[in-house]
Amino acid sequence: MFGVCYYPEHWPEHLWTSDAQRMADLGLEYVRIGEFAWSKMEPQPQCYDFDWMDRAIDGLAKVGLKIIIGTPTATPPKWLIDANPDILPHHPKTGRVRGFGSRRHYDFSSQCYLRESLRITRVLAERYGKHPAVCGWQIDNELCCHDTAISVSPSAKTLFRAWCRRKYESIEALNTAWGNVFWSMEYPDFESIDCPFGAVTETAPAHQLAFRRFSSDQVIQYHDAMVTVLREYAHNQFITHNFIPMHETGVDNHALAQNLDFASYDNYPLGRTDQILVDSPAAQLQPYMRTGHPDYASYYQDQTRGLKDRGFWVMEQQPGPVNWANNNPRPLPGMVRLWTLEAFAHGADCVSYFRWRQVPFAQEQMHAGLLRNDDSESEYLPEIRRVIDEVRKLKLKEQPKTRSRVAIMTHAHANWVTDIERQSHFFDADTVQRDFYSALRELGLDVDFVDPNRDFDGYDLILVPCLPIVEPELVQRIKHSNTTFIFGPRSGAKTEDLALPSTLPPGELQSVLPIRVLSVETTRPDCPETLVWNGACYDSLIWRETLDPGECEILATTNGVEPALVRFGNCTYFATLTCKRFLVDYFESLCETLNIPTQRCAEGLRVTRRGNLGFAFNFSARTQTINVEKTAEFLLGDSEVKPQDVAVWRLSNPR
């Protein structure tokens, strides 16, 4: 259930044997290697050198370690780029070539690179596909990191034109779908279509959305082609990919994960907290600067679990300070242990730390490892040793994560649409979704993530924070469902090609929510209006819609006048963004109506369940008391959870 990322090519070979033994002694079981080592595997075209890799794998296997091999395709070597410079991607905002000298320097539309990637993958699979110590494969590494899903290269333009021809069939249909009569943007033929960048001002929203869809398809085709090659040889080895946060990929992540055995995630709580709260007041960041926000790691882990509706891996777990965020504080003592247990509580089957030893050179030399580069143990290794022992005693393999009663529905196009047509600098789908999630977690609720095509039978409550494009098939399923649905603003607001519905928003949803959005205003977050619900006042923030409520029941108003929350049958609609206080109060009331138990968590405290075990995590600076039965059997800690500590107890009623 534990692993580590290891780079034998970075170290003298005389260290490999002792490294392997120390890993085994620590209690690690899995070692990931190879994902950046193409230049060592193939130093010259068609001249392979796997002797070093054979020795590294054999040395790890000798002490019982199992190996995951990453395809080395995130780092095409210099000789390959020099011979085929068209492999390099073109920046989506400037069109400039993104050159050699770091990583992810390839274009998903490059047919040359696809061939080369499949070639090196096949060579690896032929050599190690039946190796008894190799248990699995990782496709590439952090696909689309550094904004690399989109390239506006000549190759991308050629393939995009073909994609448009397949989708729209005639140029007249494309011009109509994209609204190209506006500003005389009509194309005479498919061969005249460009990538949507470099214009004087914004390009047509439908053009941008089509290019996002095309780019997502290119990533998925590239990824799936490597999966297909590996399946030819790796009959008893799993295949996974290590995702970055879902909203950062620029890809339909559910489609990308479809052919994997399970999904993996790279968990860096401090870096993510620093990025998300970069513009927030210090008072908001400081309490969690060295712990990570209580909802951020679990937010991404729950999404990763939802990609396959099964257990996931943390392929890279932050073990100390990192190097890539705006600021890189060190974790407080106890936090690496807490993050590890948190991952397992949210459904992880394995946690693998990045990396074994801190490297003294190149771009990531300030990134901590389990060992320092002088071979001494890092300050966090003792708590890793402790948590490995604790997890074994908890027997988590016997406690699978069960389906929650509450889910959030999400889709990649929500992020694409709100990025293309922001309408407010402060509105993006991921922030809205994260706020909904955080409110549910503050109520002690476990949360699943589903995409619109997933079966949602068995869920009592599904929140849809922002789903601008709603398919008719989804509406029909909602009509015949007993599930309660809560839709956030902008849901159903656009057609498939990013136009306003002819019947006004929420378009397709009008058959389950007979309302019309007459107009929209956006304002700065520090210019709130008053949201009135159940006689109490809250903030209406950033986004406000003027509704014709039709036959709907009005549950809340803005300034006591405009409908802000309306309900019809099993569907409720938010016409505004709002504050977390309202979300928590309203969701708590709703759960009470639906007989879904809630438990308000104190600031910085979070609870979750796995099988018949309850978990409490204290991210705060003070001891927190958890509400459990007096007869509860604690396996770790007790009902008084100290700062940066964890409690685990046996549940009498897991559901």
Secondary structure as UniProt FT lines:
FT   STRAND          2..5
FT   HELIX           8..10
FT   HELIX           13..15
FT   HELIX           16..26
FT   STRAND          30..33
FT   TURN            35..36
FT   HELIX           38..41
FT   TURN            45..46
FT   HELIX           51..62
FT   TURN            63..64
FT   STRAND          66..70
FT   TURN            73..74
FT   HELIX           78..83
FT   HELIX           85..87
FT   TURN            92..94
FT   TURN            108..109
FT   HELIX           111..128
FT   TURN            129..130
FT   TURN            132..133
FT   STRAND          134..138
FT   TURN            143..148
FT   HELIX           154..168
FT   HELIX           171..178
FT   TURN            179..181
FT   HELIX           182..184
FT   HELIX           190..192
FT   HELIX           205..233
FT   TURN            235..236
FT   STRAND          238..240
FT   STRAND          242..243
FT   HELIX           246..249
FT   HELIX           253..257
FT   TURN            258..259
FT   STRAND          264..267
FT   HELIX           269..276
FT   TURN            277..279
FT   HELIX           282..285
FT   HELIX           286..288
FT   TURN            289..291
FT   TURN            294..295
FT   HELIX           296..308
FT   STRAND          312..317
FT   TURN            333..334
FT   HELIX           335..345
FT   TURN            346..347
FT   STRAND          348..353
FT   TURN            363..366
FT   TURN            373..374
FT   TURN            379..380
FT   HELIX           381..394
FT   HELIX           396..398
FT   STRAND          406..409
FT   HELIX           412..420
FT   TURN            425..426
FT   HELIX           429..442
FT   TURN            443..444
FT   STRAND          448..450
FT   TURN            452..453
FT   TURN            457..458
FT   STRAND          461..464
FT   HELIX           472..479
FT   STRAND          484..487
FT   TURN            489..492
FT   TURN            496..497
FT   TURN            502..503
FT   TURN            505..506
FT   HELIX           507..511
FT   STRAND          516..522
FT   TURN            525..526
FT   STRAND          529..533
FT   TURN            534..535
FT   STRAND          536..548
FT   TURN            550..551
FT   STRAND          553..558
FT   TURN            559..561
FT   STRAND          562..568
FT   TURN            569..570
FT   STRAND          571..574
FT   STRAND          576..578
FT   HELIX           580..593
FT   TURN            594..595
FT   TURN            603..604
FT   STRAND          605..610
FT   TURN            611..612
FT   STRAND          613..618
FT   STRAND          624..625
FT   TURN            630..631
FT   STRAND          633..636
FT   STRAND          640..641
FT   TURN            643..644
FT   STRAND          646..650
//
